[in-house]
Amino acid sequence: MRINKFISESGVCSRREADQWISAGRVTCNGAPATLGTRIGPNDEVCVDGARLGARRAAVYIALNKPVGITSTSEAQVEGNIVDLVGHEQRIFPVGRLDKDSEGLILLTNDGDIVNEILRAENNHEKEYDVTVDRPITEMTLALLRDGVRIMGRMTRGCRVERIGAQRFRIILTEGLNRQIRRMCSALGYRVRRLQRVRISNILLGSLAPGQWRNLTQEELAALLPQRFSAPAGVHSQRSVSAPTPSVQRRAAAARQSGSSALPANQRKKSGPWPDQ
């Protein structure tokens, strides 16, 4: 097995990030610096920043309703990071990002192999957002959003857009440029007041409260990545949903107004020595 695959399967990062760590000299195999082509066997010892990696643990796939004020990173030194908010017993990391001042659905996992499959633009995984802007939306604005807007020197892909209020619309994207919706709105003279992601492919935000998370079901995984997962016929797995404390719920509501962290200081804990870079 290649060493980057082993690191990914140990649940600390994606395979691409493992390559970056290897190139940066952070990874050793049996005490010697690893290279991108290093192959390992069952008796080899692999360390990252001097800490030994163990065998792969059970895979974890989580859907979280990220509150405003939480940062989509597993870097332990970042206050209000998303991994501390979840507080899972296994080392997990977010699949993609959701801006600190945005809220809604985001996936987390310890399976680095699925990250690129979900994020790769050519896979056309839809992401649906509920957007509120600072002034009434015109039909011309909706048409321009659908056809594509020039941001960062390129045109965005055509997308589906639906008005759901005077200053509110839903938009479905199949690409994930940095702060794409905010940049698109800004280019057309609007400022985003609220941005909530409500769907990633077949995974729905549903009734999850801010700060609350649940495990994905086998059926959801099979529909999201059918080439990797299969759902047993006639078997329906139950959703295991976390119960956020009242203080997290109150802070999440307050964060929507202030943009501050929704995570109480006494609920933060260290996420380990391998930040998601």
C-alpha positions as CSV (number, residue, x, y, z in Angstrom):
1,M,0.0,0.0,0.0
2,R,1.3,3.5,-0.8
3,I,2.0,5.6,2.2
4,N,-0.4,8.4,1.3
5,K,-3.3,5.9,1.1
6,F,-2.3,4.5,4.5
7,I,-2.3,8.0,6.0
8,S,-5.6,8.8,4.4
9,E,-7.2,5.5,5.7
10,S,-6.0,6.2,9.2
11,G,-8.5,9.1,9.2
12,V,-6.2,12.1,9.7
13,C,-6.5,13.8,6.3
14,S,-7.3,13.3,2.6
15,R,-4.8,11.6,0.3
16,R,-3.9,14.9,-1.3
17,E,-3.1,16.4,2.0
18,A,-1.0,13.4,2.9
19,D,1.1,14.0,-0.2
20,Q,1.6,17.6,1.0
21,W,2.7,16.4,4.4
22,I,5.1,13.9,2.9
23,S,6.6,16.6,0.6
24,A,7.0,18.9,3.7
25,G,9.0,16.2,5.5
26,R,6.4,15.7,8.3
27,V,6.1,12.0,7.6
28,T,8.5,9.2,8.5
29,C,8.4,5.4,7.8
30,N,10.4,3.3,10.3
31,G,12.2,6.4,11.4
32,A,13.4,7.5,7.9
33,P,11.8,10.4,5.9
34,A,9.1,9.1,3.7
35,T,8.8,9.9,0.0
36,L,5.7,10.1,-2.3
37,G,6.4,6.7,-3.7
38,T,7.0,4.9,-0.3
39,R,5.1,1.6,0.0
40,I,4.4,0.2,3.4
41,G,3.6,-3.2,4.8
42,P,1.7,-4.4,7.9
43,N,4.8,-4.2,10.2
44,D,6.0,-0.7,9.1
45,E,5.7,2.2,11.5
46,V,4.4,5.5,10.0
47,C,4.6,8.7,12.0
48,V,3.3,12.2,11.3
49,D,5.1,15.0,13.2
50,G,6.6,12.2,15.4
51,A,3.3,10.7,16.4
52,R,2.6,7.1,15.2
53,L,-0.4,6.4,13.1
54,G,-2.5,3.3,14.0
55,A,-4.6,1.1,11.8
56,R,-7.7,2.5,10.2
57,R,-10.7,2.9,12.5
58,A,-14.3,2.5,11.6
59,A,-15.4,4.9,8.9
60,V,-17.4,8.0,10.1
61,Y,-19.7,10.0,7.8
62,I,-21.5,12.9,9.5
63,A,-23.9,15.6,8.4
64,L,-23.7,18.8,10.5
65,N,-25.7,22.0,10.6
66,K,-22.8,24.4,10.9
67,P,-23.8,27.6,12.8
68,V,-22.6,31.1,11.8
69,G,-19.3,31.9,13.4
70,I,-17.8,28.4,13.2
71,T,-14.7,27.9,10.9
72,S,-14.6,24.9,8.6
73,T,-11.2,23.6,9.6
74,S,-9.8,20.9,11.8
75,E,-6.8,23.1,12.8
76,A,-6.8,22.9,16.6
77,Q,-5.3,26.4,17.0
78,V,-8.3,28.0,15.3
79,E,-10.8,29.1,17.9
80,G,-14.3,27.9,17.1
81,N,-13.2,25.2,14.6
82,I,-15.7,22.8,13.3
83,V,-14.1,19.6,14.7
84,D,-14.2,21.0,18.3
85,L,-17.9,21.9,17.8
86,V,-18.7,18.3,16.8
87,G,-16.5,16.8,19.6
88,H,-16.4,13.3,18.0
89,E,-14.4,10.6,19.6
90,Q,-12.6,9.9,16.3
91,R,-10.4,12.4,14.4
92,I,-12.5,13.8,11.6
93,F,-12.2,16.6,9.1
94,P,-14.7,18.6,7.0
95,V,-15.4,17.7,3.3
96,G,-14.9,21.1,1.7
97,R,-15.7,24.4,3.3
98,L,-18.6,26.6,4.3
99,D,-17.7,30.2,5.1
100,K,-17.5,31.3,8.7
101,D,-20.3,33.8,8.1
102,S,-22.5,31.1,6.3
103,E,-24.5,28.3,7.9
104,G,-26.1,25.0,7.1
105,L,-25.2,21.6,5.8
106,I,-21.6,20.4,5.7
107,L,-20.2,16.8,5.8
108,L,-17.4,15.5,8.0
109,T,-15.5,12.2,7.8
110,N,-12.4,10.3,8.7
111,D,-12.3,8.7,5.2
112,G,-9.9,10.8,3.1
113,D,-10.6,8.8,0.0
114,I,-14.1,10.2,-0.5
115,V,-13.2,13.9,-0.2
116,N,-12.0,14.4,-3.8
117,E,-14.9,12.2,-5.2
118,I,-17.4,14.6,-3.6
119,L,-15.6,17.8,-4.3
120,R,-14.5,17.1,-7.9
121,A,-16.5,19.4,-10.1
122,E,-16.9,16.9,-13.0
123,N,-18.9,14.7,-10.7
124,N,-21.6,17.4,-10.8
125,H,-22.7,16.9,-7.2
126,E,-25.4,19.6,-6.6
127,K,-25.2,22.0,-3.7
128,E,-28.4,23.9,-2.9
129,Y,-28.4,27.2,-0.9
130,D,-31.1,29.5,0.6
131,V,-29.9,33.1,0.1
132,T,-31.2,36.4,1.5
133,V,-29.8,39.7,0.1
134,D,-30.1,43.3,1.1
135,R,-32.6,44.5,-1.4
136,P,-35.4,43.3,-3.7
137,I,-34.3,40.9,-6.4
138,T,-35.2,41.7,-10.0
139,E,-36.1,39.1,-12.8
140,M,-33.0,40.4,-14.6
141,T,-30.8,39.5,-11.6
142,L,-32.3,36.0,-11.5
143,A,-31.6,35.5,-15.2
144,L,-28.0,36.7,-14.9
145,L,-27.4,34.3,-12.0
146,R,-28.8,31.4,-14.0
147,D,-26.7,32.2,-17.0
148,G,-23.4,32.7,-15.1
149,V,-21.6,35.7,-13.6
150,R,-18.0,36.8,-14.2
151,I,-16.0,36.5,-10.9
152,M,-12.3,36.0,-10.3
153,G,-11.6,36.3,-14.1
154,R,-14.0,33.6,-15.2
155,M,-17.7,32.9,-15.8
156,T,-19.5,30.7,-13.4
157,R,-21.4,27.7,-14.6
158,G,-25.0,28.0,-15.5
159,C,-27.2,27.1,-12.6
160,R,-30.8,26.8,-11.3
161,V,-32.2,29.8,-9.4
162,E,-35.7,30.2,-7.9
163,R,-37.2,33.2,-6.2
164,I,-38.7,32.3,-2.8
165,G,-39.2,35.9,-1.5
166,A,-38.8,39.5,-2.4
167,Q,-35.1,39.4,-1.2
168,R,-34.6,35.7,-1.0
169,F,-33.8,33.0,-3.6
170,R,-32.6,29.4,-3.8
171,I,-29.6,28.5,-6.0
172,I,-28.2,25.1,-7.0
173,L,-24.6,25.0,-7.9
174,T,-22.4,22.2,-9.4
175,E,-19.1,23.9,-8.7
176,G,-17.6,25.3,-5.6
177,L,-15.5,28.5,-6.2
178,N,-14.3,30.4,-3.2
179,R,-17.2,32.5,-1.7
180,Q,-18.9,31.9,-5.0
181,I,-22.5,33.0,-4.2
182,R,-21.3,36.1,-2.3
183,R,-19.1,37.1,-5.2
184,M,-21.8,36.5,-7.7
185,C,-24.2,38.7,-5.7
186,S,-21.6,41.4,-5.2
187,A,-20.9,41.5,-8.9
188,L,-24.6,42.3,-9.5
189,G,-24.8,44.9,-6.8
190,Y,-26.2,42.9,-3.9
191,R,-24.9,42.1,-0.5
192,V,-25.7,38.7,1.1
193,R,-27.5,39.0,4.4
194,R,-27.9,35.3,5.1
195,L,-26.6,32.2,3.3
196,Q,-27.6,28.7,4.3
197,R,-26.7,25.4,2.5
198,V,-29.7,23.1,2.6
199,R,-28.6,20.2,0.4
200,I,-25.5,18.4,-0.8
201,S,-26.5,16.0,-3.6
202,N,-29.0,13.7,-2.0
203,I,-28.1,14.7,1.6
204,L,-30.6,17.2,3.1
205,L,-30.2,19.5,6.0
206,G,-33.7,18.7,7.2
207,S,-34.6,19.5,10.7
208,L,-31.1,19.5,12.2
209,A,-30.7,22.4,14.6
210,P,-27.6,24.7,14.4
211,G,-24.7,22.8,16.0
212,Q,-26.5,19.5,15.7
213,W,-25.2,16.5,13.6
214,R,-26.1,13.0,12.6
215,N,-24.5,10.0,11.0
216,L,-25.3,9.4,7.3
217,T,-27.3,6.3,6.6
218,Q,-26.1,3.5,4.3
219,E,-28.8,4.5,1.8
220,E,-27.6,8.1,1.7
221,L,-24.0,7.0,1.2
222,A,-25.0,4.6,-1.6
223,A,-26.9,7.4,-3.4
224,L,-24.1,9.9,-2.9
225,L,-21.2,7.6,-4.0
226,P,-22.7,4.5,-5.7
227,Q,-19.4,3.3,-6.9
228,R,-18.1,3.0,-3.3
229,F,-21.1,2.1,-1.3
230,S,-24.1,-0.2,-1.7
231,A,-27.4,-0.2,0.2
232,P,-28.7,-3.7,1.2
233,A,-32.0,-4.4,-0.4
234,G,-34.9,-4.1,2.0
235,V,-32.7,-2.8,4.8
236,H,-33.2,0.8,6.1
237,S,-30.6,2.1,8.6
238,Q,-31.6,4.5,11.3
239,R,-30.2,8.0,11.6
240,S,-28.3,8.7,14.8
241,V,-28.7,12.3,15.7
242,S,-26.7,14.3,18.2
243,A,-28.4,16.4,20.8
244,P,-26.8,19.8,21.1
245,T,-26.9,21.4,24.6
246,P,-29.2,24.3,25.1
247,S,-26.2,26.6,25.4
248,V,-24.9,25.6,22.0
249,Q,-28.4,26.3,20.5
250,R,-28.6,29.7,22.2
251,R,-25.1,30.6,21.1
252,A,-25.8,29.5,17.5
253,A,-28.8,31.7,17.4
254,A,-26.8,34.7,18.8
255,A,-24.0,34.0,16.3
256,R,-26.3,34.4,13.4
257,Q,-26.8,38.0,14.5
258,S,-23.3,38.8,15.6
259,G,-21.1,36.5,13.6
260,S,-19.3,35.4,16.7
261,S,-18.3,31.8,17.6
262,A,-21.2,29.5,18.6
263,L,-18.9,27.2,20.5
264,P,-18.6,27.7,24.3
265,A,-15.0,27.9,25.5
266,N,-15.5,25.1,28.0
267,Q,-16.8,22.8,25.2
268,R,-13.7,23.1,23.0
269,K,-11.1,20.3,23.1
270,K,-7.9,19.6,21.3
271,S,-8.3,17.8,18.0
272,G,-4.8,16.3,17.8
273,P,-1.5,17.1,16.3
274,W,-2.4,16.7,12.6
275,P,-4.2,19.9,11.4
276,D,-6.1,19.7,8.1
277,Q,-4.0,22.1,6.0
